[in-house]
Amino acid sequence: MHFSSFISAAALFVSAHAGGLCVDATVTGDAITGFIFSEGYCPGGWQWYSRDKGTTITLNPDCQMRQAWPNPQAVTAVCIRNKAGENKCVKAPTEADQNFCGIPADWCNNIDNMWGW
């Protein structure tokens, strides 16, 4: 296999395993968890992770939101507030989504805060 073919095959493999975009959601009531921002999660990386209620859900620089299963307190939706003060809510990934889904890059790289429902 030529090196260029290998790179093309690797890119195809990665894109085939990336989750689809998280579906937009509407939330009501109070959030069950907040998120904490952490730099240095991996070399040059960062992570938003849930902080309480036994939830296990994260968002990393690859813009994939991941929820662990089993999860003591599963999150059904996540809302992101960007630095402009706008909010976007999406359905949290489930086992049916292979536990992850994508957040659009313009939201993923511009987060002020996050909450889970």
Secondary structure, DSSP 8 states (H G I E B T S, - for coil): --HHHHHHHHHHHHHHHS--B--B----S--SEEEEEEE-SSTT-EEEEE-STT--EEE-TT-EEEE-SS-TT--SEEEEEETTS-EEEEE---GGGTTEEE--HHHHTSEEEEEE-
